[in-house]
Amino acid sequence: MKKANVILLISIFTILSFVVKAQKQPIISELKLVAKTPSEIRGISAIAYNEGKIWAISSHDKGRYAIFNLEDNKWELSDSGEHYKAIREIAGRYNDVGGMTFANEKLWLGSGYGYSFGSVDMKTYGISLAWDGDSLWIIADRGLRKLPLKNN
């Protein structure tokens, strides 16, 4: 009986070795400097990748960000007050973004201290979803909606 179980386990592992793809592992020894961050952007607190570009946002500059283009290895500094305002509104009371990512043509931001999160529509830079700590704010059908949430 034991021999049959061992053969069964070996068979399962052999089959799985062909089915399961190996995960990529970072090669720390190959870590290299690609570009220095712009001196105009202080205290980068979050980065995200979108369409061949790395976005870096500053925790000290109230919504200011820089974009690193992977094709030409150059930084582009943001200069739009409208963009800063949208980011600041989501970042919350401390104007600090602790994390960001892109999904479904939206930039999703989370505050550095967990007080708020939300998304920015990348076409209009309008906020489409935001959390203020008590309520979920949603822009839908040309109107702002507020959904209070209770703590359990």
FENUR-V903790 format. One line per field, one symbol per residue. ss: DSSP state (A for helix, B for strand, O for the rest). A space follows every 50 residues. Layout:
# FENUR-V903790
ss: ???
This chain:
# FENUR-V903790
ss: OAAAAAAAAAAAAAAAAAAOOOOOOOOAAAOOOOOOOOOOOOOBBBBBBB OOBBBBBBOOOOOOBBBBBOOOOBBBBOOOAAAAAAAAAAAAAAOOBBBB BBBOOBBBBBBOOOOOBBBBBOOOOOBBBBBOOOBBBBBBOOBBBBBBOO OO
